[in-house]
C-alpha cells in the first residue's frame, strides 16, 4: 500500500500529479470489476513510470439528481477512500457534485478541467461512463478528442462472471435480495457498513440478547431479516462474531428500519462507538412472533445457525 496518498477536494492539483494515469468513476463498493481496472492501471504505472490518481464524486450523481433516493450506497465515502488506499495509487480527488458542476458541458469538462487543470496522460473509464450537462459526454466523445488534448482513453471490457457483467448495480440488487454470499464474492470482500451505536429501547437487553442499534444512513437496504455478521469495533483490529436483525422489529412495532447487532459473548457498553458490520450470510426473513418466548426460542436457533456460518 502506498503511504501518504494525497487527498484533494478540488481540481487544483500539484504539478507532480499531472501527466498521470487518472481513473474516473463512482467506484461504489470497489468490486472485483473495479479491482481489475486498478490492476491494469498499476501495470501502466510500472511500464510508463506515471503516477496514478482517482477522480470520484460526492454525493454520487444519481443521489444528487434524485433527492428521494436515500438508501443507495454500497460503501460510504470514507470506506471508499480506505479501499482505494489499498491500491498502488498516489492521489485521490473527491469532487463535490453540486448544481454548478452538473451544469458544466461535456466539452468544457474535457477542455477546462481534464486538459487545463488535471492534464492526465491516460484516462481509465468504463464503457458506460457519462459526464457533463445532461450526460452528453461519453467514451466515444472522449476518444475523438484524444489528440487535441494529449490524453489516451483506456476502457477495457467489463469483467463478467457466469455471463453477468460485474457492476455496482448488480451488487446492489444482490444485497437487496439477501444474496449476500454472491455479493461478497463479486465485491472481493465482505459487504460492510459503518455506523454509530445509538441508545434504543433496550428491548434486546430485557429479553436476554443485548443489541447495538445502528441507523443505515445512506447505505443500500439489504433484504429485511436476520444475518450472520462479523463486527469490528473502531480502533480494534479483532473481529467479533454475532447476528444482526435488519428491519422494523414487528414484534415490538418499530416504525423505522434499524440494524440491531447482537455480539456473541460480549458485555461491554458500546454506545456512541463506531462499529463496522460485515454481512456474512442471510439466515431468515423478519417475522412477527406471538409472544416473547417464541422470539427468544427463534433467536437461539438463529445464533446456532450463525455460529455455523461465520
HELIX and SHEET records of a PDB file:
HELIX    1   1 UNK A   15  UNK A   17  5                                   3    
HELIX    2   2 UNK A   32  UNK A   48  1                                  17    
HELIX    3   3 UNK A   61  UNK A   65  1                                   5    
HELIX    4   4 UNK A   77  UNK A   84  1                                   8    
HELIX    5   5 UNK A   99  UNK A  102  1                                   4    
HELIX    6   6 UNK A  106  UNK A  108  1                                   3    
HELIX    7   7 UNK A  109  UNK A  118  3                                  10    
HELIX    8   8 UNK A  133  UNK A  135  5                                   3    
HELIX    9   9 UNK A  139  UNK A  144  1                                   6    
HELIX   10  10 UNK A  146  UNK A  149  1                                   4    
HELIX   11  11 UNK A  168  UNK A  176  1                                   9    
HELIX   12  12 UNK A  180  UNK A  187  1                                   8    
HELIX   13  13 UNK A  203  UNK A  206  1                                   4    
HELIX   14  14 UNK A  250  UNK A  252  5                                   3    
HELIX   15  15 UNK A  292  UNK A  309  1                                  18    
SHEET    1   A 6 UNK A   6  UNK A   8  0                                        
SHEET    2   A 6 UNK A  91  UNK A  96  1                                        
SHEET    3   A 6 UNK A  52  UNK A  58  1                                        
SHEET    4   A 6 UNK A  21  UNK A  24  1                                        
SHEET    5   A 6 UNK A 122  UNK A 124  1                                        
SHEET    6   A 6 UNK A 152  UNK A 154  1                                        
SHEET    1   B 2 UNK A 160  UNK A 161  0                                        
SHEET    2   B 2 UNK A 164  UNK A 165 -1                                        
SHEET    1   C 7 UNK A 192  UNK A 198  0                                        
SHEET    2   C 7 UNK A 212  UNK A 214 -1                                        
SHEET    3   C 7 UNK A 258  UNK A 263 -1                                        
SHEET    4   C 7 UNK A 239  UNK A 247 -1                                        
SHEET    5   C 7 UNK A 225  UNK A 233 -1                                        
SHEET    6   C 7 UNK A 274  UNK A 285 -1                                        
SHEET    7   C 7 UNK A 192  UNK A 198 -1                                        
END                                                                             
